[in-house]
Amino acid sequence: MKVISVNVGVARPNPAKKLGLTGIDKLPVSHAVQVRAPGPKHTGLHSGVVGDPIGDTRNHGGDDQAVYAYAREDYDWWEKELGRELPDGMFGENLTTTGLDVNGALIGEVWRIGGTLELQTTFGRIPCATFQVKMGEKQWLKRFSLANRTGAYLRVVTPGEVRAGDPVALVRRPERSVSIAEAFRIYMHEPASLARLLDAEGLPAEMVTEIRRRIS
């Protein structure tokens, strides 16, 4: 299990939203990148990756979406589905991994990357209009959601550096949780099972509040 690409965004105009800029266009970098907790979504430093811009700070970034990881194996699956090449960073992820079952990871488990950095899984990626425009595929948001190969958002437990080639180790797995894939499926398509998500240690507090409201 390792990181094969560290990707940092380039701020560009966002044609999908009235926000001016987006940081979804991410390019691999060869140098080590510092990762730290960015703070609250609306008022903090936004991305957990130093130098990585976020345009829509209302819906993206913050401690519970500090870093986004996507598996190369899922990219390979999508390449066959779409009949096109998908380079690392295409989906806007900060970390492209290999040998790691990102979607099968339990919400709340902790990964150590390299020597110091520790990240905790929080939830899958809910696709947005910016992602649709970036991909240019018909009904992309629906296809991405139904495929349930979302990748994982992570919060920063212990700050540190990350670079391509760093090993990834699972250092903690919660006693009560659900996987990224199961949680996403329930959240998006199975409202009758929403209470199941409340068993997940590490679920973002904002999402816990939303789920309880939907259940009631």
N, C-alpha and C positions, 0 to 999 in steps of 0.2 A: 504494500500500500504506500503510495507516494504522490506528491504533487509533481505534475509534469509541466505545468505552466502557471505562472503568476501574471495576472492580467490587470492592468490599470487603465482607467477610462480617460478618454479625450473628450472634453466638453465640445458639443456641437449643437446647432440649432435643432429644436424638437418640432417636427411637423405634425406630431400627433396630439400635442397638448399646448395650451396657451401658457407655456411656462418659460419660453425663451430657449433654455438649454437642456440637454440630456447627457448623462454619462454612460449610456448603455454601450457605446462603441468602446470596447476595451481591447488593448493590444498587449501581447506578451512582453515582459521585460526580463532582462538578463541579470539585473542586480537584485540584491536583497531589499525587501520592502518591509517597513515597520508597520505593525498592526497593534492597535490599542482600542479600548472601548470608546466610542464616539460620544456617548451621553444620550440625552433625550432626542427623540426623532425630530421634533420641530425646532429645538433651540441649541442642539449640540453641534458636534463636528461632522455629523451626518454619516460619512463612511468610516468604517473601522480601519480601512487601508489608507495610510497616509498618501496624499496626492491624488486620491480617486474622487472625482467630482460626482455629485448627485444633484440633479436638477429638480425633481419633484420631491421636495423634502416633506411634503404632507403625507405621502404614501410610501416613501422608501427611506432606507437608512435608519439610524438610531441603534441603540444597544441590541435590540432583538433581531436586527437585520444588518449587523455590522459587516459581515462577510458573506459572500454567496459562493457555493461550491457546486461544480457540475462534473459528472463522471465522463471520461473519454469513451467508455463503453456505451453510454447512452447516446453520445454524439455519433458513434459508429452505427447504432441502430437507426438513428434519424437520417443519416446519409443514405442508407438503403431505402428508407421510406420516401424521401424527398428526391432522390436521384441527383444530389449535388454535394459538393464538399463543404464541410463545416469546420473551419479552423478553430483552435482553442480560443476562447473569449467571445465567440460568435453570439452566445446567448447572454452575454453581459456578466458572466461569472468572474469572480476574482481569482478563484483557484480551480484549475482543471486537474482532476485526479485520475489515477488508474489503480486497479486492484482493490478499490474501496466501494462497497455497496452503499452508495450515498442514499438512495431511496429506501433501502432496507434498514437504514440506521434508525435507532430509537430516538424519539424526541427526548432531549435531556442528557444524551450520552456525550462524553467529553473526548475529544481527540487531541493528542499532543503532536504538533508538527515541528520537525526539527528538534532543537534542544530545549526550547523554553516555551514557545507559543502553545497555548491551550485554548481550544474553541469548543463551544457547546451547541449542539443542534437545537433549533427552535421550531421550524416549520418549513414546509415546501414553498416554492415560488408560485404565487398566484399571478398569472400573466396579465399584462395590461396593454393598452392601445399602443404605447411606444414599442413594445415587443412585436406587435402585429405589423407595424410599419417597417421595423427593422428587418423582419423576415420576408415580407412581401409574398407570403403564401396565403391562398384562399382559406378562409375560416381557420386561420392559424391558432387563435386562442382556444377554439373548441377542440381542435386536434391535439394541441399540447395538453389540455386538461384531461381529455379522455385517455391519452397514452399514459398519463400518470408517471412520467419520467421528469419530475419537476426540479431535481436538485434540491439542495438544502441551504437555508439561511442559518447563520451561526452567530452567537454572541461571544465576546471575548472574555475568557475566564482569567487567563494570565497573558499579558502582552508580550510581544517578542517579534522577531524577524522571521520572514518566510522567503524562500527562494525556490526556483525550479529544482527538482531533484530531492527535496526534503522528504524524509520518510514520515508516514502518518501512523500513529499507534493509538489504539483504543485504550484509554486509561480509566474510564469509569462508565458503567452502564447502569441506568436507574432500575430500581426494583419494580416500579409501576410505570408503564408507558405504552405507547403505540408507535409504530414505525412512521416515518415521513410519508410513505406511500399510502398507508392505511388512513392516516389522519387527513391527508389531502382528499382522498376518495370520500370519506365521510363528510368532511366540511363542504365539499362541492356538490355531492350527489346523493347523500343519504341523511337528510335532516332528522329522520327518526332515530338515528344512532348518535346524535351529537353529544349526548351525555358521556359517551365512551371517551371522548377527547379530554374530559376533565380528569381522567386517570393519569394523564401524561405529565410526569414531572418535567419541569422546564418549559412548559407551554407559556408563551408570552402573556403577561397579565392583561394586556389590552384585548387579546383574543379570548381569554377566560371570561372577561366581562361581556364580550359580544355573544359568546356561546350561551352563557347563562341567560342573557336577555332573549335570545332566540328560543331557548327551551321554554321559558316562562310565557 
